[in-house]
Amino acid sequence: MSVRVLPSGERAILVELDDAVTARALAERLRERPDTEDVVPGARTVLVVAADPAALPGLRELVETAGATDPVPLPTEEVVVEVDYDGEDLAEVADLTGLSPEEVVRRHSAARYRVEFVGFAPGFAYLTGLDPVLHLPRLSTPRPSVPAGSVAIAGPYAAVYPRSSPGGWRLLGRTSATLFDVAADPPTRLAAGTEVRFVPR
């Protein structure tokens, strides 16, 4: 396991790791410590915010020597998301992949997904497991506003937009499910490691 630690302000460090699994494992361990104020895993990074600047040297030493590849229990909940497959980009995705729109829907909903990490915006979960035939690049020009609940794909990932925001992912459909609520505890149903299944409605 390779680890690179970079300073990130007066109270934080950014830890660069080999992959998302390692990052998630390290983040779970750091969250249990009283000397961390916030821990944010990414695709191959973990941002660690110390509760006090004096704690940074100890945290840095810990992450450089931690056995972050040890198994970490994953969430056992499967989140089922009902989808109306009527997205703006469904026909174009079908054209680009050489599939019918019905086959795009079948392949998208047949896959079993897992939340790899959460990023871009609060509650925006990157889901792995997308059928390789549906791996397409983002739009060349992002939309200024994508409605909350939009079910989308980009590259090897699938996602559900948790709130209205700009975005360049290809829209396959929409869901009325509430997957992110700042007033809830926890605010997101799609934590790293959660399994997700899409069901046509």
C-alpha positions in Angstrom: 0.0 0.0 0.0 1.4 3.4 -1.0 0.5 6.5 1.1 1.2 10.1 0.4 0.3 12.8 2.9 -0.1 16.4 1.9 -0.8 19.4 4.1 -4.3 21.0 3.6 -4.5 24.2 5.7 -3.7 24.6 9.4 -5.9 21.7 10.7 -6.1 19.2 7.9 -4.1 16.7 5.8 -5.0 15.0 2.5 -4.0 11.4 2.3 -3.5 9.9 -1.2 -4.0 6.1 -1.4 -4.1 3.3 -3.9 -7.8 2.9 -4.4 -11.3 3.7 -3.1 -11.5 0.5 -1.0 -8.3 1.5 0.9 -9.5 5.1 1.3 -12.9 3.9 2.7 -11.1 1.5 5.2 -8.8 4.3 6.5 -11.7 6.7 6.7 -13.8 4.3 8.8 -10.9 4.0 11.3 -10.2 7.7 11.5 -13.9 8.5 12.2 -13.7 6.6 15.5 -10.9 8.9 16.9 -11.7 11.8 19.2 -8.9 13.9 17.7 -10.6 14.1 14.2 -13.3 16.7 13.5 -14.2 15.5 10.0 -13.1 12.7 7.7 -14.0 12.8 4.0 -13.1 9.8 1.7 -12.8 10.3 -2.0 -12.0 8.0 -5.0 -8.4 7.5 -3.8 -8.0 10.1 -1.1 -9.1 10.9 2.5 -9.3 14.5 3.8 -8.7 14.4 7.6 -9.6 17.5 9.6 -8.1 17.5 13.1 -10.1 18.7 16.1 -7.0 20.7 17.1 -3.8 21.7 15.1 -1.7 20.0 17.8 -3.2 16.6 16.8 -2.0 16.8 13.2 1.5 15.3 13.8 0.0 12.3 15.5 -2.7 11.8 12.8 0.0 12.1 10.1 2.1 9.4 11.8 -1.0 7.2 12.2 -2.0 7.3 8.5 1.5 6.6 7.4 1.7 3.4 9.4 -2.0 2.3 9.5 -3.0 -1.1 8.2 -5.7 0.5 6.0 -6.1 -2.5 3.9 -7.6 -4.6 6.7 -11.2 -5.6 6.0 -13.9 -3.1 7.0 -17.5 -4.1 7.6 -19.7 -2.7 4.8 -23.3 -1.4 5.2 -25.7 -4.3 4.9 -28.7 -2.3 3.7 -29.7 -2.6 0.1 -31.4 0.6 -1.2 -33.9 0.0 -3.9 -34.6 3.0 -6.1 -37.7 3.0 -8.3 -37.1 4.8 -11.7 -39.2 6.3 -14.4 -36.9 5.7 -17.4 -37.8 8.8 -19.4 -34.6 10.7 -19.2 -33.5 13.4 -21.8 -30.5 11.4 -22.8 -32.0 7.9 -23.0 -32.4 7.9 -26.8 -28.9 9.3 -27.4 -27.4 6.7 -25.0 -29.2 4.0 -27.1 -27.8 5.5 -30.3 -24.2 5.7 -29.0 -24.2 2.2 -27.6 -26.1 0.6 -30.6 -28.8 -0.7 -28.2 -32.5 0.0 -28.2 -33.8 2.3 -25.4 -35.5 -0.8 -23.8 -32.2 -2.7 -23.8 -30.4 0.3 -22.1 -33.1 0.3 -19.4 -32.8 -3.5 -19.0 -29.0 -3.4 -18.7 -29.0 -0.4 -16.3 -31.6 -1.9 -14.0 -30.1 -5.4 -14.1 -26.8 -4.3 -12.7 -26.0 -4.4 -8.9 -24.4 -1.3 -7.7 -22.3 -0.3 -4.7 -21.5 3.2 -3.5 -17.8 3.6 -4.1 -17.5 7.1 -2.6 -19.5 10.3 -2.1 -18.3 13.5 -3.7 -18.9 16.4 -6.1 -21.8 17.6 -3.9 -23.3 16.6 -0.6 -25.0 13.3 -1.0 -23.8 12.7 -4.5 -22.9 9.0 -4.5 -20.7 7.4 -7.2 -22.0 3.9 -7.9 -19.9 1.2 -9.4 -21.3 -1.8 -11.2 -22.5 -0.2 -14.4 -22.7 -2.5 -17.4 -19.5 -1.7 -19.4 -21.5 -1.3 -22.6 -23.0 1.8 -20.9 -19.7 3.5 -20.1 -20.0 6.8 -21.9 -18.2 10.1 -21.4 -19.9 13.1 -19.8 -21.7 15.6 -22.0 -19.3 18.0 -23.7 -21.4 20.9 -22.3 -22.8 20.4 -18.8 -26.4 21.4 -18.2 -26.8 24.5 -16.0 -29.4 22.7 -13.9 -30.2 19.0 -13.5 -33.4 18.2 -11.4 -33.1 16.5 -8.1 -33.8 12.8 -8.4 -32.3 12.5 -11.9 -30.8 9.0 -12.5 -27.7 9.4 -14.6 -24.5 7.7 -15.9 -21.0 9.0 -16.8 -17.9 6.9 -17.4 -18.0 3.8 -15.3 -20.4 5.3 -12.7 -24.1 5.6 -12.2 -25.6 8.2 -9.8 -28.8 9.9 -8.6 -28.6 13.7 -8.3 -29.5 14.4 -4.7 -30.6 18.0 -5.4 -30.9 20.3 -8.3 -27.4 21.3 -9.5 -25.3 21.8 -12.7 -24.1 18.6 -14.2 -22.9 16.8 -17.3 -24.0 13.3 -16.7 -26.3 11.5 -19.1 -29.8 11.4 -17.8 -31.6 8.0 -18.1 -34.6 8.7 -15.8 -35.8 10.1 -12.5 -36.9 8.9 -9.1 -39.1 10.4 -6.5 -37.1 8.7 -3.7 -35.5 11.0 -1.1 -31.9 9.8 -0.8 -30.4 13.0 0.8 -32.0 15.1 3.5 -29.9 17.6 5.5 -32.3 17.4 8.4 -32.1 13.6 8.6 -29.6 11.6 10.7 -27.7 10.4 8.8 -28.5 12.8 5.9 -27.7 10.4 3.1 -29.1 6.9 2.5 -26.2 6.2 0.1 -23.2 5.9 2.4 -19.9 4.4 1.0 -20.3 0.7 0.7 -24.1 0.6 0.4 -25.6 -1.7 -2.2 -28.1 -0.1 -4.7 -30.6 -1.6 -7.1 -32.6 0.3 -9.7 -36.1 -0.9 -10.5 -38.2 0.3 -13.5 -41.5 1.8 -12.5 
